[in-house]
């Protein structure tokens, strides 16, 4: 048995974890340890699904509290995504109806962030699409544009927008798809002119960060370096000194010279842990109001203890099992992502 702990978990959970990392790092840990009979995944539901997809069929993946979900992942259901796809293919055509001038490119490539259900990952696998993480989103978009004229990116609009803007794509060709409106609230012309169609989803933690918070941090601490996660709104990312994945943020802290001041725009448990690890730095969260990931916070020591006691008693509680067909299609999209890595 191995305990997997996400970076955003509270310290009372992390101290018991055999492996600590982001969602994909932990899923990879499950894949790389075939000797483990079970994995207790201290994260949220979509992460446990990915671990089940990548681990062996004889291994079990357990989520200590089934209420630990992800509000961003819940903003895109498979029914909404399939409805969006039907509308897009009606407007943009399919691979069999492309004009010769399109150069053989697929009209639209579906790309989903790791923070999505297994069903949506499987949808991407079936439709020539791919999965991305916050650390390889640009590499994945570059791959997608080699195969398609445009991308539909779900569920996080901010990661999609920030990544595309860093590649020189302008906002006027990045329409927002709102799933409850016809054509996502767009015109046929806007969709034809698009390069990246952004799903109307977001992270409730990273959406809290503002340019005003960055300005205050710099006023209070002249010379402070501001680092944010790319799930933050575009104006925040542009105002910061650096933006990147959780692993990027960790490496920035590791590389900082003693005495440096770092203002960080991400989840509070990680920020506090980074400060504990580097007492020679001044590290603080941009948001003065405590901003934990509320769904991740649903895994607390009592749930972990109950899970371990159940396993000792020969029971496997809260096992996360992805349907074999969904897992196979999801694995295709995940493998495309791994193959696209530079």
Secondary structure, DSSP 8 states (H G I E B T S, - for coil): -EEEEETTS-HHHHTT-SEEE-HHHHHHHHHT-TT-SEEEEES-HHHHHHHHHHS-TT-EEE-S-TT---HHHHTS-HHHHHHHHHHHHHHH--GGG--GGGTT-BS-EEEEESSS-HHHHHHHHHTT-EEE-TTTHHHHHHHHHHHBS-EEEES-HHHHHHHHHHTT--GGG--EE-TTSGGGG--HHHHHH-SEEEES---TTGGG--HHHHHHHHHHSTT-EEEE-TTS-HHHHHHSSEE--HHHHHHHHHHS-TT-EEEEES-HHHHHHHHHH-TTSEEEES-SS----TTGGG--HHHHHHHHHHHHTT--TTB----HHHHHHHHHHHHHHHHH--
